[in-house]
Amino acid sequence: MLKRTRTQILQFTSIGVLNAAVDLAVLNILLLIWPTKDHLLLLLFNTISYLLCIWNSYYWNTRYTFRSQKKSNITEKGLFFAQALIALVISNLVFIAGVATLEAMTFISLPLYVQNNIAKGAAMFLSSASSFLFMKYIVFKRKK
């Protein structure tokens, strides 16, 4: 079981790198086209980038990391999207809190794109960790 978990973590991490690339690329393209400090727009941009990342994650994790012997069913898909919604909330909360914290720091001045990417990195880390736990123990739980 420990070996399988270790393998799943490595597979999940590999897919996570691809997800991170999708997530960061989409967010930065949106911010390049429409630079903003507005928290509502930042939430919208983060949500768009995260949803594309989730689609990518579902596609690869169902075929690679947590593949089961049978095809996925409605319950599994519902649980996957429920965990994705929870992870999206975590991502958005951490992202906006990170942006607000970095904006409030008066002793250091970082370019806006650096602030946004630092906040996004923290959001990605925490939402990804929660996603792994949800997927391993709830969504793609092995039947005994």
C-alpha angles and dihedrals in degrees: 000000000000091000091050091049091049090050091048091051090052092047092045090049092051091051088043091060089055090046090050090052091051093044096047095041094052094045093048093046090052091048091047091053095040111022110197146161092196108121094212092055090045089053090050093049092046091049093051093049092045094050091053088048091051092052089051091047094050092049096051100034094052090051100038122013105031101018113156131204092252133049116271115268134212092266092053092048091047092050091047092053092043090055089045090054091050090047090048090055089049090047094049094045094049093043095052093041089051093048091048092047093049091046090052093053103104097175093067131038116208125180112260094247090053091050092049093048094048090051090045091051092054091046092050093049096051097040091047092051091050091047092053092052093046093047096045098045104028117014102039098020111159115245114234 
